[in-house]
Structure formats: C-alpha cells, structure tokens
C-alpha cells in the first residue's frame, strides 16, 4: 500500500498526498497510519495520538467533538425556516430547532422554556377588535336597511309597517352600539 502524507493547517488536516516513496514530500508533511480515515478539513481533535479517527461523524457527535444541528431550524422572530444539512453548523442567536405551533398566529418563543407559547393577551385583543369590527359592520348594515323607512317618515308617506320596521331596526342599532361600546371599554 502506498503511504499517505498530510499537513496540518490551523488545527485541521490540510493537504493530503499519496506517493510511491516512503519519504514525506517536505518537512511540514506527516505520515498517516495505514488505515487512516482522515479528510481535508478534519480537526485534529477527532483523532487519537496515533492519528486514528475516533469513529464516524455520529460517533464524534456522541463524544461531543462535533455538533449536529442537522434538520429544519426556525427563526424565533419571523418563524421562517431553513435547512441545516452539515455537521458543525451553529444555530444563529435568533434560531431554534423547536417548530412553531401549527395554525397559531399569536405566538412567541420563550427562551427560558425553549418552546413556543401563545400570546393570549394579543390573541384576545385581536379577537376583541374583530368583534368590534363585526358590530360596526352590523350597525352599517342596519343603518342602510333603515333608510327606506326613514325616507318614508320624512316625506310623511310612512305606513304602520314602515313605523314598525323603523322602530325594530332603530332598536337593533342601539343594541349594537351599546355592545360595541362595551367591547371598546375593555381596553
């Protein structure tokens, strides 16, 4: 078997060379063992004193010598995801491996608990604002419906039916306004 030589650059395996000669190509070259499993870029700490690798990447992760953040990670601010497909990739400050809660608009990431939590105050506020909008839409609809009866009253052509419709819709508008004011007062 032809001998394998390697260089060390900044604590990692640098260049690798296999030659017919047992003499290293230069003074910075070191001789690798016959069953060497080193690759360019490997850290020296992944090898024992005889330069035999401790094992495959998963074994190095198990020994704490490599990081395995492979998979989908999520931004804790935007909830956008990205895929990490390599070993030794650090998560950014604003990333987590914990997936966000599905179909939940009002959530934030709690760093102490390392999980996503529902922002109930924001969610309740949004629901209340939505209900206020629904009440206003109902008021607008009722005011549109009352116009015919109101015109008939103003032109003195209103029938008894017009008066009943006017009174009923007017009461509906008053009740809706009162409900809307109660919702707005909850701020």
C-alpha positions as CSV (number, residue, x, y, z in Angstrom):
1,X,0.0,0.0,0.0
2,X,1.3,3.4,-0.9
3,X,2.0,5.7,2.1
4,X,-0.3,8.7,2.8
5,X,1.0,12.0,4.0
6,X,-0.8,15.1,5.3
7,X,-0.2,18.6,6.5
8,X,-1.7,20.4,9.5
9,X,-3.1,23.9,9.0
10,X,-4.7,25.8,11.8
11,X,-5.6,22.7,13.8
12,X,-7.0,20.8,10.9
13,X,-5.9,18.4,8.2
14,X,-4.6,20.5,5.4
15,X,-3.3,18.9,2.2
16,X,-3.2,15.1,1.7
17,X,-0.9,13.3,-0.7
18,X,-0.2,9.6,-1.5
19,X,3.1,8.7,-3.1
20,X,5.2,5.7,-4.1
21,X,8.0,6.9,-1.9
22,X,8.1,6.3,1.9
23,X,9.8,9.7,2.3
24,X,7.5,12.7,3.1
25,X,7.3,15.3,0.3
26,X,8.6,18.0,2.7
27,X,9.3,18.9,6.3
28,X,5.7,20.0,7.0
29,X,4.3,16.7,5.9
30,X,3.4,14.0,8.4
31,X,2.9,10.3,7.8
32,X,-0.6,8.8,8.3
33,X,-1.2,5.3,9.6
34,X,-2.1,2.6,7.0
35,X,-5.8,2.5,7.9
36,X,-6.1,6.3,8.1
37,X,-9.6,7.8,7.6
38,X,-8.7,11.4,7.6
39,X,-10.1,14.0,5.2
40,X,-9.0,17.5,4.3
41,X,-10.5,19.9,6.9
42,X,-10.9,17.3,9.7
43,X,-10.0,18.7,13.1
44,X,-7.0,17.1,14.8
45,X,-9.1,16.6,18.0
46,X,-11.1,13.9,16.1
47,X,-8.1,11.7,16.1
48,X,-6.2,9.8,18.8
49,X,-2.4,10.2,19.4
50,X,-1.7,7.7,16.6
51,X,-3.9,9.7,14.2
52,X,-6.7,7.1,14.0
53,X,-10.1,8.8,13.8
54,X,-12.3,8.1,16.8
55,X,-15.2,7.0,14.5
56,X,-17.7,8.3,12.1
57,X,-19.4,11.6,12.4
58,X,-22.2,10.3,14.6
59,X,-19.6,8.8,17.0
60,X,-17.8,12.2,17.1
61,X,-21.1,13.9,17.9
62,X,-21.7,11.3,20.7
63,X,-18.2,12.1,22.1
64,X,-19.0,15.8,22.0
65,X,-16.4,16.6,19.4
66,X,-18.8,17.7,16.7
67,X,-22.1,19.5,16.6
68,X,-25.2,18.0,14.9
69,X,-27.8,20.7,14.3
70,X,-28.9,19.0,11.1
71,X,-32.5,19.5,10.1
72,X,-35.1,22.3,10.0
73,X,-34.5,25.3,12.2
74,X,-36.8,28.2,12.8
75,X,-36.3,32.0,13.2
76,X,-37.9,32.9,16.6
77,X,-38.9,36.3,15.3
78,X,-40.3,35.6,11.8
79,X,-40.9,31.8,12.2
80,X,-39.2,31.3,8.8
81,X,-37.3,28.1,8.5
82,X,-34.1,26.9,6.9
83,X,-32.5,23.5,6.5
84,X,-29.1,22.7,8.0
85,X,-27.5,19.8,6.2
86,X,-24.0,19.8,7.5
87,X,-22.3,19.0,10.8
88,X,-20.7,21.7,13.0
89,X,-23.2,24.5,11.9
90,X,-24.1,26.6,14.8
91,X,-27.7,27.9,15.3
92,X,-27.9,31.7,15.0
93,X,-28.9,33.7,18.1
94,X,-32.5,34.0,16.8
95,X,-33.0,30.4,15.8
96,X,-34.4,27.2,17.4
97,X,-34.9,23.6,16.4
98,X,-38.3,23.7,18.1
99,X,-41.1,24.1,15.4
100,X,-43.7,26.8,15.9
101,X,-47.3,25.9,16.9
102,X,-49.2,25.0,13.8
103,X,-52.0,27.4,12.7
104,X,-51.4,29.8,15.6
105,X,-50.9,33.4,14.5
106,X,-50.3,34.8,18.0
107,X,-47.2,33.1,19.4
108,X,-43.7,33.9,20.5
109,X,-40.7,31.9,21.5
110,X,-39.9,31.7,25.2
111,X,-36.2,31.3,25.6
112,X,-36.4,30.2,29.2
113,X,-38.8,27.4,28.4
114,X,-37.2,26.8,25.0
115,X,-40.7,26.5,23.4
116,X,-43.3,28.5,21.6
117,X,-46.1,29.9,23.7
118,X,-49.4,31.5,22.7
119,X,-49.6,35.2,23.3
120,X,-53.1,35.1,24.9
121,X,-53.3,38.9,25.6
122,X,-52.5,39.7,21.9
123,X,-54.8,37.0,20.7
124,X,-57.7,38.2,23.0
125,X,-57.1,41.8,21.9
126,X,-57.2,40.8,18.2
127,X,-60.4,38.8,18.7
128,X,-62.0,41.8,20.5
129,X,-61.0,44.1,17.7
130,X,-62.5,41.6,15.3
131,X,-65.8,41.6,17.3
132,X,-65.8,45.4,17.3
133,X,-65.5,45.3,13.5
134,X,-68.3,42.8,13.2
135,X,-70.5,45.0,15.4
136,X,-69.7,48.1,13.3
137,X,-70.5,46.1,10.1
138,X,-73.8,45.1,11.6
139,X,-74.5,48.7,12.5
140,X,-73.7,49.9,9.0
141,X,-76.0,47.2,7.5
142,X,-78.8,48.1,9.9
143,X,-78.4,51.9,9.0
144,X,-78.6,51.0,5.4
145,X,-81.8,49.0,5.9
146,X,-83.4,51.7,7.9
147,X,-83.0,54.3,5.2
148,X,-86.2,53.4,3.3
149,X,-88.4,53.7,6.4
150,X,-86.6,56.9,7.4
151,X,-87.3,58.5,4.0
152,X,-90.9,57.5,4.2
153,X,-91.2,59.1,7.7
154,X,-89.5,62.3,6.5
155,X,-91.8,62.6,3.4
156,X,-94.9,61.8,5.6
157,X,-95.7,58.7,3.5
158,X,-94.8,56.1,6.1
159,X,-97.2,53.3,6.7
160,X,-97.7,51.5,10.0
161,X,-95.4,48.7,8.6
162,X,-92.7,51.4,7.9
163,X,-93.0,52.6,11.5
164,X,-92.6,49.1,12.9
165,X,-89.6,48.4,10.7
166,X,-88.1,51.7,11.7
167,X,-88.6,51.0,15.4
168,X,-87.2,47.5,15.2
169,X,-84.1,48.5,13.2
170,X,-83.5,51.5,15.4
171,X,-83.6,49.3,18.5
172,X,-81.2,46.9,16.8
173,X,-78.8,49.8,16.0
174,X,-79.0,51.0,19.7
175,X,-78.2,47.5,21.0
176,X,-75.3,47.0,18.6
177,X,-73.8,50.4,19.5
178,X,-74.1,49.5,23.2
179,X,-72.4,46.1,22.6
180,X,-69.7,47.9,20.6
181,X,-69.1,50.4,23.4
182,X,-68.7,47.6,25.9
183,X,-66.1,45.9,23.8
184,X,-64.2,49.2,23.3
185,X,-64.3,49.8,27.0
186,X,-62.4,46.6,27.6
187,X,-59.1,48.4,26.6
